Amino acid sequence: MKTFLFLSTAFYLTCLFSEEVPIIELDPMVIRPDRLGNALFENIEEPSTAVFDFQPSVWLNQIAGLSGRNELIVRGAEPNFTKIYVEGIEVNDPTDPTGNGFEFTRFGNGLVGAVTLLTGPYSAQHGSDAMGGTLSLTFDSSSNLHSNFRSDYQLGNGGYESRTIKAGIPHKNLSFSAGWNDQIENELYPDTSFESETYFVKVSVDTARIGDFTWSAWENHTEKIALPDDSGGPLYAVLKEMDRKEFDSMGISLIHRKSFGAKLYLESKLAYYLSESDLDSAAIAPGPRSPFGVPANNFDNKYKKRQIESFIRHSFASANGLDVVLGFSHTKETGESKGVIYFPFGNIPSNYEEERSTSSGFFETEVAFEKHSIQFAQRVDKASGFSAQWTPSIQWSFNPNHAGYSLKARYSEGFKVPGMFALFNPIVGNPELLPEKVRSWELNWSDQFLDDALEFRANLFYQKYRNLIDMSETEQRLINLSKVNSKGLEVIAAGKLAENLVLETSFTHLDIETGEEGEVLRNRPENIWNSRLTYHSTEGYRIYLQYNYTGSRWDSSIPTGNRQMDSYANLNFGFDFSFREQFHFKLLLSNILNDKDERHIGYADPGMGYRISGSVSF
């Protein structure tokens, strides 16, 4: 691997300072996820849940609002099976006792410029953790601000407040943007609170000779207070002591891009990520699901990640289009945890400190014919202490001359190396754990009808997960035990009913099969249906009415055991108005029928809510 890194670096520098394009030219399709069927959302200013309302098979599970657990579930996969990027930096934390998911709701909506989501296994492109999909957040750049300065203020029920300031200086060869946001939610449920503050800076320099350089840095501090996840919430918790969680994270990245004509493209990335968390968890009283309950505990974690990554893309000039990608990455991680579990008979320490390195190489190619294309990817990852993991992906696409029509079939595999907590925690960890794996089949059909007034897309998928890590009731430690099959149907459609009137709808049916009798997966709705009717006025305002339906799903807590939760529905109303492109006003009324269903065990919905936001830019 050291020889490969040396030769790759030498080749890269040769290309960088060469006056002519070298004979061997290569190209990254991993940087062009549009070919793989992604969903891209821009100008994210609505509440976080609104971002995913019309992305099939995606459910943002929020318990106790922002103060409780926030997890993104994609096609029924575990939340930590979705790889999260912030400004190109991987932020999944393997020292997290809950798995190594990341709660992206820590970032205020006003800072986020775009969200890119890929559903399904993408380990062939992105390596470990990308078993369920990938989610990428980018902050507003100066080119997206459309002004040199913007200030936003949001106010909502539950004591919600959010303030955002963004500034940008666009220039032909140099651009600068920076932003700050803080958000608070402290009255949604009794004694809960959420506070978060984020800063970011981004600088881009474009030179004709050596290409474009983008440097970005961000920092976030978050504090949360809520009842423990499995306590039963305000309705059923026997003990009312709260969890107190504090997170500090920062990321720095430098990305270089260079094109040599229309055929050769180079991109490289250096990234550094630091995460520190102090998790002070309260005890949970014994109950039907656990006769001993859960003792109080504290974990003080520190995680560092350093990464170098490079892609080389080449498009060959021939009768049939041929793109080839070659790339490598090297990641070094260090994790440290100092923990204590408080038992009645005494305190037991739970400490570890580990280091892990992962070297990866990948190849991807696409051959395009007149109406067909075939895409193939192969990646190999070698992590410390594990054998090499090979993950292939192949996709066939049919695109006839009829605009908007396409048919795709895709097979892919994914894997996830066990997190450091699962491997090395002295109480429940198991150093013999194997990587979790998935195999996925998918069929996609999209088309346009009625002179392109109606757009339609449907997906069928089937995923087989193996070696899933779970707690053994007999051994009282984590083992490779579970297997899960996930299959479903996704449908999304949008149609223009009149000149300024648009109807959008999406539907997901999910069927989960577990490997053991009586085993259930929590928070996987069987059916999800979302519809929105929007009127766009030529006078600068927008009005919409939105309906969200969530079907039955399983939930669990220690005092209640497993329970199948009833379905529920929301009806929301929204109004947006812009004046002279400098003043913007938004109003969102959620759950206007004031339903107070118990959407999670012990948490009744607070009823009708609102968000009001105003912004000024110049």
LINJOUR-V443828 format. One record per residue. PSI is psi in radians with two decimals (none if undefined). Layout:
PSI
PSI
//
This chain:
-0.66
-0.70
-0.73
-0.76
-0.72
-0.83
-0.68
-0.73
-0.74
-0.75
-0.71
-0.84
-0.61
-0.78
-0.69
-0.72
0.15
2.45
-0.49
2.74
2.26
2.85
-0.74
2.01
2.35
2.92
2.30
1.95
-0.26
-0.35
-0.04
1.25
-0.17
-0.47
-0.29
0.09
0.88
2.94
2.28
2.17
2.32
2.78
1.06
1.84
-0.19
2.95
2.68
-0.64
-0.54
-0.44
-0.60
0.18
-0.55
0.35
1.93
2.65
0.37
2.23
2.11
1.87
1.94
2.08
2.16
0.68
-2.52
-0.35
-0.43
-2.77
2.31
2.06
2.48
2.06
2.07
2.05
0.64
0.01
2.76
2.52
-0.60
0.10
-0.04
2.16
2.25
2.27
2.42
1.99
0.74
0.07
2.23
2.23
0.10
2.35
1.88
-0.08
-0.09
2.20
-0.39
0.01
-1.23
0.75
3.08
2.28
1.68
-0.19
-0.08
-0.46
2.32
2.47
-0.52
-0.38
-0.44
2.21
-0.64
2.63
2.18
2.21
2.26
2.23
2.42
2.94
2.24
0.58
-0.51
-0.51
-0.58
-0.01
-2.75
2.65
-0.31
0.77
-0.61
-0.46
-3.04
2.51
2.23
2.20
2.36
2.46
2.80
2.27
2.97
-0.53
-0.43
-0.32
-0.46
0.29
2.94
-0.31
2.46
2.40
2.31
2.56
2.27
2.49
2.40
3.06
2.92
0.38
0.50
2.29
2.48
2.28
2.35
2.39
2.24
2.45
2.54
2.58
1.62
2.52
2.83
-0.80
-0.13
2.25
2.57
2.39
2.60
2.73
2.79
2.46
2.46
2.56
2.54
2.43
1.98
0.21
0.23
-0.74
2.72
2.29
0.13
2.69
2.70
2.26
2.37
2.48
2.33
2.44
2.59
2.65
2.41
2.28
2.30
2.35
2.19
2.03
2.50
-0.53
-0.85
0.13
-2.85
2.31
2.29
2.11
2.27
2.59
2.48
2.75
2.43
2.42
2.22
2.40
2.37
2.44
2.17
2.90
2.65
2.63
-0.76
0.31
-0.32
0.05
-3.04
-0.47
-0.56
-0.18
2.28
-0.81
2.37
0.24
2.57
2.62
2.48
2.08
2.39
2.27
2.37
2.20
2.61
2.65
2.51
2.30
2.61
2.07
2.30
2.35
2.39
2.20
2.44
1.58
-2.66
-0.08
-0.67
2.36
2.33
2.45
2.34
2.71
2.34
2.31
2.55
2.34
2.36
2.26
2.27
2.36
2.51
1.86
1.89
1.76
2.33
2.82
2.66
2.28
2.68
2.67
-3.07
-0.60
-0.41
1.88
-0.22
-0.15
-2.82
2.16
2.73
2.59
2.84
2.34
2.23
1.83
2.58
2.24
2.33
2.49
2.28
2.32
2.46
2.37
2.52
2.44
2.50
2.17
2.40
2.35
2.06
2.42
1.95
3.07
-0.70
2.34
2.35
2.05
2.47
2.41
2.42
2.34
2.91
2.81
2.68
2.23
2.37
2.18
2.49
2.34
2.39
2.31
2.27
1.94
2.77
2.33
2.20
1.73
2.76
-0.54
-0.03
2.98
2.42
2.13
2.66
1.41
2.60
2.80
2.12
2.81
2.46
2.41
2.47
2.17
2.37
2.56
2.54
2.71
2.41
2.47
2.65
2.28
2.12
2.19
-2.94
-0.78
-0.07
2.76
2.61
2.28
2.31
2.41
2.55
2.29
2.58
2.30
2.29
1.84
2.61
2.27
0.00
2.67
2.85
2.41
2.09
2.20
1.95
2.87
2.36
2.42
2.33
2.32
2.45
2.04
1.59
-3.14
-0.37
2.09
2.36
-0.25
2.34
2.69
2.25
2.51
2.34
2.39
2.37
2.78
2.71
2.86
2.83
2.11
2.40
2.50
2.86
-0.63
-0.80
-0.57
-0.74
-0.10
2.19
-0.24
-0.94
-0.07
2.79
1.84
-0.12
0.10
2.52
2.77
2.47
2.55
2.75
2.54
2.38
2.41
2.43
2.44
2.23
2.35
2.25
2.60
2.93
2.50
2.96
0.94
0.76
0.25
-0.31
2.17
2.44
2.47
2.42
2.44
2.39
2.34
2.67
2.19
2.35
1.96
2.40
2.78
0.49
2.43
2.25
2.89
2.25
2.16
-0.51
-0.75
-0.28
0.75
2.96
2.36
2.86
1.83
-0.95
2.66
2.49
2.37
2.32
2.19
2.67
3.09
2.34
2.32
2.36
2.40
2.61
2.32
2.59
1.95
-0.54
-3.07
-0.72
0.28
2.13
2.39
2.20
2.52
2.62
2.59
2.43
2.28
2.25
2.28
2.07
2.25
2.12
2.80
-0.24
2.49
2.32
-0.14
2.34
2.68
2.27
2.63
0.77
1.53
2.41
-0.68
2.45
2.27
2.24
2.38
2.55
2.28
2.13
2.33
2.10
2.02
2.59
-0.13
0.04
0.23
2.84
2.40
2.39
2.66
2.24
2.38
2.23
2.18
2.29
2.15
-3.07
2.64
2.80
2.54
2.96
2.59
2.83
-0.74
-0.31
-0.35
-2.87
2.38
2.44
2.07
2.54
2.72
2.80
2.87
2.62
2.53
2.13
2.65
2.40
2.61
2.24
2.54
2.36
2.45
2.06
0.46
0.18
-0.47
2.29
2.42
2.40
2.47
2.24
2.13
1.98
2.59
0.93
-0.25
-0.04
0.65
2.46
0.89
2.71
1.68
-0.43
2.68
2.11
-0.02
1.76
2.51
2.39
-0.06
-2.77
2.33
3.00
2.68
2.24
2.29
2.53
2.57
2.68
2.44
2.63
none
//
